[in-house]
Amino acid sequence: MDNMSLPRPGCCKWAEGDAGNYTFPCSNRVEAGVSYCDEHSAIVYIPPEERRRSRSGSVPMTFRRAA
């Protein structure tokens, strides 16, 4: 299986690339039912408290392209 195919079972599903040309460079193991390793989960997951603050306009929310 090459890097251009789906991520390996049990590994982080962090994708890099664009226009359908994705690679899955992270080979960290994850538990069943979890998509990302701790490092990548911290990037893609926004805690509910932060989401509520950003909706109220008190804290500007910044967006990063995750994948």
mmCIF file of the N, C-alpha and C atoms, coordinates in Angstrom:
data_MODEL
# 
_entry.id   MODEL 
# 
loop_
_atom_site.group_PDB 
_atom_site.id 
_atom_site.type_symbol 
_atom_site.label_atom_id 
_atom_site.label_alt_id 
_atom_site.label_comp_id 
_atom_site.label_asym_id 
_atom_site.label_entity_id 
_atom_site.label_seq_id 
_atom_site.pdbx_PDB_ins_code 
_atom_site.Cartn_x 
_atom_site.Cartn_y 
_atom_site.Cartn_z 
_atom_site.occupancy 
_atom_site.B_iso_or_equiv 
_atom_site.pdbx_formal_charge 
_atom_site.auth_seq_id 
_atom_site.auth_comp_id 
_atom_site.auth_asym_id 
_atom_site.auth_atom_id 
_atom_site.pdbx_PDB_model_num 
ATOM 1   N N  . MET A 1 1  ? 0.856   -1.180 0.000  1.00 0.00 ? 1  MET A N  1 
ATOM 2   C CA . MET A 1 1  ? 0.000   0.000  0.000  1.00 0.00 ? 1  MET A CA 1 
ATOM 3   C C  . MET A 1 1  ? 0.897   1.237  0.000  1.00 0.00 ? 1  MET A C  1 
ATOM 4   N N  . ASP A 1 2  ? 0.614   2.193  -0.881 1.00 0.00 ? 2  ASP A N  1 
ATOM 5   C CA . ASP A 1 2  ? 1.436   3.396  -0.938 1.00 0.00 ? 2  ASP A CA 1 
ATOM 6   C C  . ASP A 1 2  ? 0.814   4.511  -0.098 1.00 0.00 ? 2  ASP A C  1 
ATOM 7   N N  . ASN A 1 3  ? 1.536   5.614  0.022  1.00 0.00 ? 3  ASN A N  1 
ATOM 8   C CA . ASN A 1 3  ? 1.116   6.752  0.837  1.00 0.00 ? 3  ASN A CA 1 
ATOM 9   C C  . ASN A 1 3  ? -0.108  7.465  0.269  1.00 0.00 ? 3  ASN A C  1 
ATOM 10  N N  . MET A 1 4  ? -0.441  7.258  -1.003 1.00 0.00 ? 4  MET A N  1 
ATOM 11  C CA . MET A 1 4  ? -1.545  7.956  -1.643 1.00 0.00 ? 4  MET A CA 1 
ATOM 12  C C  . MET A 1 4  ? -2.882  7.281  -1.351 1.00 0.00 ? 4  MET A C  1 
ATOM 13  N N  . SER A 1 5  ? -2.867  6.068  -0.842 1.00 0.00 ? 5  SER A N  1 
ATOM 14  C CA . SER A 1 5  ? -4.104  5.356  -0.576 1.00 0.00 ? 5  SER A CA 1 
ATOM 15  C C  . SER A 1 5  ? -4.654  5.745  0.797  1.00 0.00 ? 5  SER A C  1 
ATOM 16  N N  . LEU A 1 6  ? -5.643  5.028  1.248  1.00 0.00 ? 6  LEU A N  1 
ATOM 17  C CA . LEU A 1 6  ? -6.240  5.300  2.543  1.00 0.00 ? 6  LEU A CA 1 
ATOM 18  C C  . LEU A 1 6  ? -5.225  5.068  3.665  1.00 0.00 ? 6  LEU A C  1 
ATOM 19  N N  . PRO A 1 7  ? -5.452  5.732  4.819  1.00 0.00 ? 7  PRO A N  1 
ATOM 20  C CA . PRO A 1 7  ? -4.524  5.515  5.936  1.00 0.00 ? 7  PRO A CA 1 
ATOM 21  C C  . PRO A 1 7  ? -4.596  4.064  6.420  1.00 0.00 ? 7  PRO A C  1 
ATOM 22  N N  . ARG A 1 8  ? -3.517  3.595  6.990  1.00 0.00 ? 8  ARG A N  1 
ATOM 23  C CA . ARG A 1 8  ? -3.473  2.227  7.491  1.00 0.00 ? 8  ARG A CA 1 
ATOM 24  C C  . ARG A 1 8  ? -4.434  2.070  8.666  1.00 0.00 ? 8  ARG A C  1 
ATOM 25  N N  . PRO A 1 9  ? -5.098  0.932  8.786  1.00 0.00 ? 9  PRO A N  1 
ATOM 26  C CA . PRO A 1 9  ? -6.005  0.697  9.917  1.00 0.00 ? 9  PRO A CA 1 
ATOM 27  C C  . PRO A 1 9  ? -5.251  0.859  11.234 1.00 0.00 ? 9  PRO A C  1 
ATOM 28  N N  . GLY A 1 10 ? -5.887  1.536  12.187 1.00 0.00 ? 10 GLY A N  1 
ATOM 29  C CA . GLY A 1 10 ? -5.281  1.724  13.501 1.00 0.00 ? 10 GLY A CA 1 
ATOM 30  C C  . GLY A 1 10 ? -4.288  2.854  13.569 1.00 0.00 ? 10 GLY A C  1 
ATOM 31  N N  . CYS A 1 11 ? -4.123  3.605  12.460 1.00 0.00 ? 11 CYS A N  1 
ATOM 32  C CA . CYS A 1 11 ? -3.186  4.728  12.432 1.00 0.00 ? 11 CYS A CA 1 
ATOM 33  C C  . CYS A 1 11 ? -3.935  6.048  12.301 1.00 0.00 ? 11 CYS A C  1 
ATOM 34  N N  . CYS A 1 12 ? -3.281  7.116  12.684 1.00 0.00 ? 12 CYS A N  1 
ATOM 35  C CA . CYS A 1 12 ? -3.827  8.468  12.586 1.00 0.00 ? 12 CYS A CA 1 
ATOM 36  C C  . CYS A 1 12 ? -4.248  8.751  11.138 1.00 0.00 ? 12 CYS A C  1 
ATOM 37  N N  . LYS A 1 13 ? -5.377  9.424  10.972 1.00 0.00 ? 13 LYS A N  1 
ATOM 38  C CA . LYS A 1 13 ? -5.902  9.720  9.638  1.00 0.00 ? 13 LYS A CA 1 
ATOM 39  C C  . LYS A 1 13 ? -5.584  11.141 9.183  1.00 0.00 ? 13 LYS A C  1 
ATOM 40  N N  . TRP A 1 14 ? -4.574  11.774 9.775  1.00 0.00 ? 14 TRP A N  1 
ATOM 41  C CA . TRP A 1 14 ? -4.146  13.115 9.397  1.00 0.00 ? 14 TRP A CA 1 
ATOM 42  C C  . TRP A 1 14 ? -3.726  13.096 7.931  1.00 0.00 ? 14 TRP A C  1 
ATOM 43  N N  . ALA A 1 15 ? -4.334  13.968 7.130  1.00 0.00 ? 15 ALA A N  1 
ATOM 44  C CA . ALA A 1 15 ? -4.039  14.019 5.699  1.00 0.00 ? 15 ALA A CA 1 
ATOM 45  C C  . ALA A 1 15 ? -3.366  15.334 5.345  1.00 0.00 ? 15 ALA A C  1 
ATOM 46  N N  . GLU A 1 16 ? -2.473  15.282 4.391  1.00 0.00 ? 16 GLU A N  1 
ATOM 47  C CA . GLU A 1 16 ? -1.832  16.479 3.851  1.00 0.00 ? 16 GLU A CA 1 
ATOM 48  C C  . GLU A 1 16 ? -1.951  16.425 2.340  1.00 0.00 ? 16 GLU A C  1 
ATOM 49  N N  . GLY A 1 17 ? -2.051  17.598 1.728  1.00 0.00 ? 17 GLY A N  1 
ATOM 50  C CA . GLY A 1 17 ? -2.164  17.672 0.285  1.00 0.00 ? 17 GLY A CA 1 
ATOM 51  C C  . GLY A 1 17 ? -3.388  18.456 -0.120 1.00 0.00 ? 17 GLY A C  1 
ATOM 52  N N  . ASP A 1 18 ? -3.675  18.472 -1.414 1.00 0.00 ? 18 ASP A N  1 
ATOM 53  C CA . ASP A 1 18 ? -4.858  19.172 -1.899 1.00 0.00 ? 18 ASP A CA 1 
ATOM 54  C C  . ASP A 1 18 ? -5.323  18.553 -3.211 1.00 0.00 ? 18 ASP A C  1 
ATOM 55  N N  . ALA A 1 19 ? -6.495  18.979 -3.643 1.00 0.00 ? 19 ALA A N  1 
ATOM 56  C CA . ALA A 1 19 ? -7.086  18.546 -4.908 1.00 0.00 ? 19 ALA A CA 1 
ATOM 57  C C  . ALA A 1 19 ? -7.151  17.021 -5.048 1.00 0.00 ? 19 ALA A C  1 
ATOM 58  N N  . GLY A 1 20 ? -7.465  16.345 -3.938 1.00 0.00 ? 20 GLY A N  1 
ATOM 59  C CA . GLY A 1 20 ? -7.593  14.899 -4.002 1.00 0.00 ? 20 GLY A CA 1 
ATOM 60  C C  . GLY A 1 20 ? -6.275  14.155 -4.036 1.00 0.00 ? 20 GLY A C  1 
ATOM 61  N N  . ASN A 1 21 ? -5.174  14.866 -3.959 1.00 0.00 ? 21 ASN A N  1 
ATOM 62  C CA . ASN A 1 21 ? -3.847  14.258 -3.974 1.00 0.00 ? 21 ASN A CA 1 
ATOM 63  C C  . ASN A 1 21 ? -3.308  14.266 -2.545 1.00 0.00 ? 21 ASN A C  1 
ATOM 64  N N  . TYR A 1 22 ? -3.878  13.417 -1.685 1.00 0.00 ? 22 TYR A N  1 
ATOM 65  C CA . TYR A 1 22 ? -3.548  13.419 -0.275 1.00 0.00 ? 22 TYR A CA 1 
ATOM 66  C C  . TYR A 1 22 ? -2.553  12.331 0.090  1.00 0.00 ? 22 TYR A C  1 
ATOM 67  N N  . THR A 1 23 ? -1.765  12.621 1.103  1.00 0.00 ? 23 THR A N  1 
ATOM 68  C CA . THR A 1 23 ? -0.902  11.617 1.707  1.00 0.00 ? 23 THR A CA 1 
ATOM 69  C C  . THR A 1 23 ? -1.270  11.548 3.188  1.00 0.00 ? 23 THR A C  1 
ATOM 70  N N  . PHE A 1 24 ? -0.923  10.467 3.817  1.00 0.00 ? 24 PHE A N  1 
ATOM 71  C CA . PHE A 1 24 ? -1.193  10.246 5.229  1.00 0.00 ? 24 PHE A CA 1 
ATOM 72  C C  . PHE A 1 24 ? 0.134   9.999  5.929  1.00 0.00 ? 24 PHE A C  1 
ATOM 73  N N  . PRO A 1 25 ? 0.865   11.091 6.239  1.00 0.00 ? 25 PRO A N  1 
ATOM 74  C CA . PRO A 1 25 ? 2.230   10.954 6.734  1.00 0.00 ? 25 PRO A CA 1 
ATOM 75  C C  . PRO A 1 25 ? 2.351   10.492 8.179  1.00 0.00 ? 25 PRO A C  1 
ATOM 76  N N  . CYS A 1 26 ? 1.297   10.616 8.973  1.00 0.00 ? 26 CYS A N  1 
ATOM 77  C CA . CYS A 1 26 ? 1.389   10.261 10.393 1.00 0.00 ? 26 CYS A CA 1 
ATOM 78  C C  . CYS A 1 26 ? 1.112   8.779  10.577 1.00 0.00 ? 26 CYS A C  1 
ATOM 79  N N  . SER A 1 27 ? 2.042   8.073  11.169 1.00 0.00 ? 27 SER A N  1 
ATOM 80  C CA . SER A 1 27 ? 1.852   6.636  11.398 1.00 0.00 ? 27 SER A CA 1 
ATOM 81  C C  . SER A 1 27 ? 1.645   6.323  12.877 1.00 0.00 ? 27 SER A C  1 
ATOM 82  N N  . ASN A 1 28 ? 1.304   7.358  13.676 1.00 0.00 ? 28 ASN A N  1 
ATOM 83  C CA . ASN A 1 28 ? 1.032   7.112  15.092 1.00 0.00 ? 28 ASN A CA 1 
ATOM 84  C C  . ASN A 1 28 ? -0.194  6.226  15.237 1.00 0.00 ? 28 ASN A C  1 
ATOM 85  N N  . ARG A 1 29 ? -0.140  5.301  16.172 1.00 0.00 ? 29 ARG A N  1 
ATOM 86  C CA . ARG A 1 29 ? -1.261  4.394  16.420 1.00 0.00 ? 29 ARG A CA 1 
ATOM 87  C C  . ARG A 1 29 ? -2.367  5.128  17.175 1.00 0.00 ? 29 ARG A C  1 
ATOM 88  N N  . VAL A 1 30 ? -3.612  4.769  16.898 1.00 0.00 ? 30 VAL A N  1 
ATOM 89  C CA . VAL A 1 30 ? -4.768  5.323  17.600 1.00 0.00 ? 30 VAL A CA 1 
ATOM 90  C C  . VAL A 1 30 ? -5.656  4.175  18.062 1.00 0.00 ? 30 VAL A C  1 
ATOM 91  N N  . GLU A 1 31 ? -6.468  4.456  19.089 1.00 0.00 ? 31 GLU A N  1 
ATOM 92  C CA . GLU A 1 31 ? -7.403  3.455  19.597 1.00 0.00 ? 31 GLU A CA 1 
ATOM 93  C C  . GLU A 1 31 ? -8.563  3.292  18.615 1.00 0.00 ? 31 GLU A C  1 
ATOM 94  N N  . ALA A 1 32 ? -9.243  2.187  18.703 1.00 0.00 ? 32 ALA A N  1 
ATOM 95  C CA . ALA A 1 32 ? -10.416 1.947  17.848 1.00 0.00 ? 32 ALA A CA 1 
ATOM 96  C C  . ALA A 1 32 ? -11.438 3.051  18.061 1.00 0.00 ? 32 ALA A C  1 
ATOM 97  N N  . GLY A 1 33 ? -11.974 3.578  16.982 1.00 0.00 ? 33 GLY A N  1 
ATOM 98  C CA . GLY A 1 33 ? -12.978 4.633  17.049 1.00 0.00 ? 33 GLY A CA 1 
ATOM 99  C C  . GLY A 1 33 ? -12.405 6.036  17.138 1.00 0.00 ? 33 GLY A C  1 
ATOM 100 N N  . VAL A 1 34 ? -11.086 6.168  17.162 1.00 0.00 ? 34 VAL A N  1 
ATOM 101 C CA . VAL A 1 34 ? -10.430 7.475  17.231 1.00 0.00 ? 34 VAL A CA 1 
ATOM 102 C C  . VAL A 1 34 ? -9.770  7.734  15.884 1.00 0.00 ? 34 VAL A C  1 
ATOM 103 N N  . SER A 1 35 ? -9.965  8.935  15.339 1.00 0.00 ? 35 SER A N  1 
ATOM 104 C CA . SER A 1 35 ? -9.437  9.236  14.011 1.00 0.00 ? 35 SER A CA 1 
ATOM 105 C C  . SER A 1 35 ? -8.005  9.765  14.025 1.00 0.00 ? 35 SER A C  1 
ATOM 106 N N  . TYR A 1 36 ? -7.672  10.581 15.033 1.00 0.00 ? 36 TYR A N  1 
ATOM 107 C CA . TYR A 1 36 ? -6.375  11.255 15.032 1.00 0.00 ? 36 TYR A CA 1 
ATOM 108 C C  . TYR A 1 36 ? -5.578  10.950 16.285 1.00 0.00 ? 36 TYR A C  1 
ATOM 109 N N  . CYS A 1 37 ? -4.256  11.013 16.167 1.00 0.00 ? 37 CYS A N  1 
ATOM 110 C CA . CYS A 1 37 ? -3.386  10.894 17.324 1.00 0.00 ? 37 CYS A CA 1 
ATOM 111 C C  . CYS A 1 37 ? -3.574  12.155 18.187 1.00 0.00 ? 37 CYS A C  1 
ATOM 112 N N  . ASP A 1 38 ? -3.022  12.170 19.381 1.00 0.00 ? 38 ASP A N  1 
ATOM 113 C CA . ASP A 1 38 ? -3.190  13.313 20.282 1.00 0.00 ? 38 ASP A CA 1 
ATOM 114 C C  . ASP A 1 38 ? -2.711  14.622 19.661 1.00 0.00 ? 38 ASP A C  1 
ATOM 115 N N  . GLU A 1 39 ? -1.583  14.588 18.996 1.00 0.00 ? 39 GLU A N  1 
ATOM 116 C CA . GLU A 1 39 ? -1.017  15.812 18.385 1.00 0.00 ? 39 GLU A CA 1 
ATOM 117 C C  . GLU A 1 39 ? -1.960  16.402 17.334 1.00 0.00 ? 39 GLU A C  1 
ATOM 118 N N  . HIS A 1 40 ? -2.453  15.575 16.442 1.00 0.00 ? 40 HIS A N  1 
ATOM 119 C CA . HIS A 1 40 ? -3.318  16.081 15.376 1.00 0.00 ? 40 HIS A CA 1 
ATOM 120 C C  . HIS A 1 40 ? -4.732  16.357 15.877 1.00 0.00 ? 40 HIS A C  1 
ATOM 121 N N  . SER A 1 41 ? -5.183  15.628 16.869 1.00 0.00 ? 41 SER A N  1 
ATOM 122 C CA . SER A 1 41 ? -6.485  15.895 17.467 1.00 0.00 ? 41 SER A CA 1 
ATOM 123 C C  . SER A 1 41 ? -6.513  17.297 18.073 1.00 0.00 ? 41 SER A C  1 
ATOM 124 N N  . ALA A 1 42 ? -5.411  17.711 18.690 1.00 0.00 ? 42 ALA A N  1 
ATOM 125 C CA . ALA A 1 42 ? -5.335  19.052 19.283 1.00 0.00 ? 42 ALA A CA 1 
ATOM 126 C C  . ALA A 1 42 ? -5.446  20.136 18.223 1.00 0.00 ? 42 ALA A C  1 
ATOM 127 N N  . ILE A 1 43 ? -5.089  19.845 16.986 1.00 0.00 ? 43 ILE A N  1 
ATOM 128 C CA . ILE A 1 43 ? -5.169  20.826 15.902 1.00 0.00 ? 43 ILE A CA 1 
ATOM 129 C C  . ILE A 1 43 ? -6.586  20.904 15.341 1.00 0.00 ? 43 ILE A C  1 
ATOM 130 N N  . VAL A 1 44 ? -7.235  19.758 15.162 1.00 0.00 ? 44 VAL A N  1 
ATOM 131 C CA . VAL A 1 44 ? -8.539  19.755 14.492 1.00 0.00 ? 44 VAL A CA 1 
ATOM 132 C C  . VAL A 1 44 ? -9.733  19.890 15.427 1.00 0.00 ? 44 VAL A C  1 
ATOM 133 N N  . TYR A 1 45 ? -9.547  19.600 16.708 1.00 0.00 ? 45 TYR A N  1 
ATOM 134 C CA . TYR A 1 45 ? -10.673 19.649 17.639 1.00 0.00 ? 45 TYR A CA 1 
ATOM 135 C C  . TYR A 1 45 ? -10.714 20.992 18.361 1.00 0.00 ? 45 TYR A C  1 
ATOM 136 N N  . ILE A 1 46 ? -11.858 21.676 18.300 1.00 0.00 ? 46 ILE A N  1 
ATOM 137 C CA . ILE A 1 46 ? -12.044 22.941 19.015 1.00 0.00 ? 46 ILE A CA 1 
ATOM 138 C C  . ILE A 1 46 ? -12.974 22.664 20.185 1.00 0.00 ? 46 ILE A C  1 
ATOM 139 N N  . PRO A 1 47 ? -12.478 22.845 21.425 1.00 0.00 ? 47 PRO A N  1 
ATOM 140 C CA . PRO A 1 47 ? -13.319 22.573 22.597 1.00 0.00 ? 47 PRO A CA 1 
ATOM 141 C C  . PRO A 1 47 ? -14.592 23.420 22.577 1.00 0.00 ? 47 PRO A C  1 
ATOM 142 N N  . PRO A 1 48 ? -15.703 22.893 23.104 1.00 0.00 ? 48 PRO A N  1 
ATOM 143 C CA . PRO A 1 48 ? -16.977 23.624 23.101 1.00 0.00 ? 48 PRO A CA 1 
ATOM 144 C C  . PRO A 1 48 ? -16.888 25.008 23.742 1.00 0.00 ? 48 PRO A C  1 
ATOM 145 N N  . GLU A 1 49 ? -16.080 25.154 24.817 1.00 0.00 ? 49 GLU A N  1 
ATOM 146 C CA . GLU A 1 49 ? -15.959 26.457 25.480 1.00 0.00 ? 49 GLU A CA 1 
ATOM 147 C C  . GLU A 1 49 ? -15.381 27.500 24.523 1.00 0.00 ? 49 GLU A C  1 
ATOM 148 N N  . GLU A 1 50 ? -14.369 27.110 23.759 1.00 0.00 ? 50 GLU A N  1 
ATOM 149 C CA . GLU A 1 50 ? -13.754 28.044 22.811 1.00 0.00 ? 50 GLU A CA 1 
ATOM 150 C C  . GLU A 1 50 ? -14.732 28.388 21.688 1.00 0.00 ? 50 GLU A C  1 
ATOM 151 N N  . ARG A 1 51 ? -15.512 27.398 21.253 1.00 0.00 ? 51 ARG A N  1 
ATOM 152 C CA . ARG A 1 51 ? -16.500 27.638 20.217 1.00 0.00 ? 51 ARG A CA 1 
ATOM 153 C C  . ARG A 1 51 ? -17.548 28.656 20.685 1.00 0.00 ? 51 ARG A C  1 
ATOM 154 N N  . ARG A 1 52 ? -17.999 28.503 21.938 1.00 0.00 ? 52 ARG A N  1 
ATOM 155 C CA . ARG A 1 52 ? -18.984 29.442 22.484 1.00 0.00 ? 52 ARG A CA 1 
ATOM 156 C C  . ARG A 1 52 ? -18.402 30.846 22.588 1.00 0.00 ? 52 ARG A C  1 
ATOM 157 N N  . ARG A 1 53 ? -17.159 30.965 23.054 1.00 0.00 ? 53 ARG A N  1 
ATOM 158 C CA . ARG A 1 53 ? -16.516 32.285 23.166 1.00 0.00 ? 53 ARG A CA 1 
ATOM 159 C C  . ARG A 1 53 ? -16.414 32.947 21.810 1.00 0.00 ? 53 ARG A C  1 
ATOM 160 N N  . SER A 1 54 ? -16.063 32.174 20.787 1.00 0.00 ? 54 SER A N  1 
ATOM 161 C CA . SER A 1 54 ? -15.884 32.756 19.458 1.00 0.00 ? 54 SER A CA 1 
ATOM 162 C C  . SER A 1 54 ? -17.216 33.223 18.875 1.00 0.00 ? 54 SER A C  1 
ATOM 163 N N  . ARG A 1 55 ? -18.306 32.550 19.204 1.00 0.00 ? 55 ARG A N  1 
ATOM 164 C CA . ARG A 1 55 ? -19.621 32.960 18.707 1.00 0.00 ? 55 ARG A CA 1 
ATOM 165 C C  . ARG A 1 55 ? -20.071 34.263 19.351 1.00 0.00 ? 55 ARG A C  1 
ATOM 166 N N  . SER A 1 56 ? -19.670 34.488 20.606 1.00 0.00 ? 56 SER A N  1 
ATOM 167 C CA . SER A 1 56 ? -20.081 35.702 21.306 1.00 0.00 ? 56 SER A CA 1 
ATOM 168 C C  . SER A 1 56 ? -19.311 36.920 20.816 1.00 0.00 ? 56 SER A C  1 
ATOM 169 N N  . GLY A 1 57 ? -18.243 36.690 20.056 1.00 0.00 ? 57 GLY A N  1 
ATOM 170 C CA . GLY A 1 57 ? -17.462 37.797 19.510 1.00 0.00 ? 57 GLY A CA 1 
ATOM 171 C C  . GLY A 1 57 ? -16.400 38.321 20.448 1.00 0.00 ? 57 GLY A C  1 
ATOM 172 N N  . SER A 1 58 ? -16.265 37.730 21.619 1.00 0.00 ? 58 SER A N  1 
ATOM 173 C CA . SER A 1 58 ? -15.289 38.234 22.583 1.00 0.00 ? 58 SER A CA 1 
ATOM 174 C C  . SER A 1 58 ? -13.856 37.832 22.245 1.00 0.00 ? 58 SER A C  1 
ATOM 175 N N  . VAL A 1 59 ? -13.691 36.692 21.601 1.00 0.00 ? 59 VAL A N  1 
ATOM 176 C CA . VAL A 1 59 ? -12.356 36.219 21.239 1.00 0.00 ? 59 VAL A CA 1 
ATOM 177 C C  . VAL A 1 59 ? -12.352 35.883 19.757 1.00 0.00 ? 59 VAL A C  1 
ATOM 178 N N  . PRO A 1 60 ? -11.511 36.544 18.982 1.00 0.00 ? 60 PRO A N  1 
ATOM 179 C CA . PRO A 1 60 ? -11.486 36.203 17.548 1.00 0.00 ? 60 PRO A CA 1 
ATOM 180 C C  . PRO A 1 60 ? -10.984 34.777 17.342 1.00 0.00 ? 60 PRO A C  1 
ATOM 181 N N  . MET A 1 61 ? -11.641 34.082 16.448 1.00 0.00 ? 61 MET A N  1 
ATOM 182 C CA . MET A 1 61 ? -11.264 32.695 16.165 1.00 0.00 ? 61 MET A CA 1 
ATOM 183 C C  . MET A 1 61 ? -10.388 32.663 14.925 1.00 0.00 ? 61 MET A C  1 
ATOM 184 N N  . THR A 1 62 ? -9.287  31.948 14.998 1.00 0.00 ? 62 THR A N  1 
ATOM 185 C CA . THR A 1 62 ? -8.425  31.835 13.836 1.00 0.00 ? 62 THR A CA 1 
ATOM 186 C C  . THR A 1 62 ? -8.599  30.441 13.235 1.00 0.00 ? 62 THR A C  1 
ATOM 187 N N  . PHE A 1 63 ? -8.540  30.386 11.942 1.00 0.00 ? 63 PHE A N  1 
ATOM 188 C CA . PHE A 1 63 ? -8.706  29.121 11.244 1.00 0.00 ? 63 PHE A CA 1 
ATOM 189 C C  . PHE A 1 63 ? -7.397  28.724 10.599 1.00 0.00 ? 63 PHE A C  1 
ATOM 190 N N  . ARG A 1 64 ? -7.102  27.441 10.681 1.00 0.00 ? 64 ARG A N  1 
ATOM 191 C CA . ARG A 1 64 ? -5.950  26.891 10.002 1.00 0.00 ? 64 ARG A CA 1 
ATOM 192 C C  . ARG A 1 64 ? -6.438  25.790 9.099  1.00 0.00 ? 64 ARG A C  1 
ATOM 193 N N  . ARG A 1 65 ? -5.859  25.676 7.967  1.00 0.00 ? 65 ARG A N  1 
ATOM 194 C CA . ARG A 1 65 ? -6.225  24.592 7.072  1.00 0.00 ? 65 ARG A CA 1 
ATOM 195 C C  . ARG A 1 65 ? -5.614  23.311 7.625  1.00 0.00 ? 65 ARG A C  1 
ATOM 196 N N  . ALA A 1 66 ? -6.464  22.386 8.020  1.00 0.00 ? 66 ALA A N  1 
ATOM 197 C CA . ALA A 1 66 ? -5.993  21.173 8.674  1.00 0.00 ? 66 ALA A CA 1 
ATOM 198 C C  . ALA A 1 66 ? -5.632  20.073 7.682  1.00 0.00 ? 66 ALA A C  1 
ATOM 199 N N  . ALA A 1 67 ? -6.344  19.986 6.613  1.00 0.00 ? 67 ALA A N  1 
ATOM 200 C CA . ALA A 1 67 ? -6.040  18.917 5.663  1.00 0.00 ? 67 ALA A CA 1 
ATOM 201 C C  . ALA A 1 67 ? -6.387  19.351 4.268  1.00 0.00 ? 67 ALA A C  1 
# 
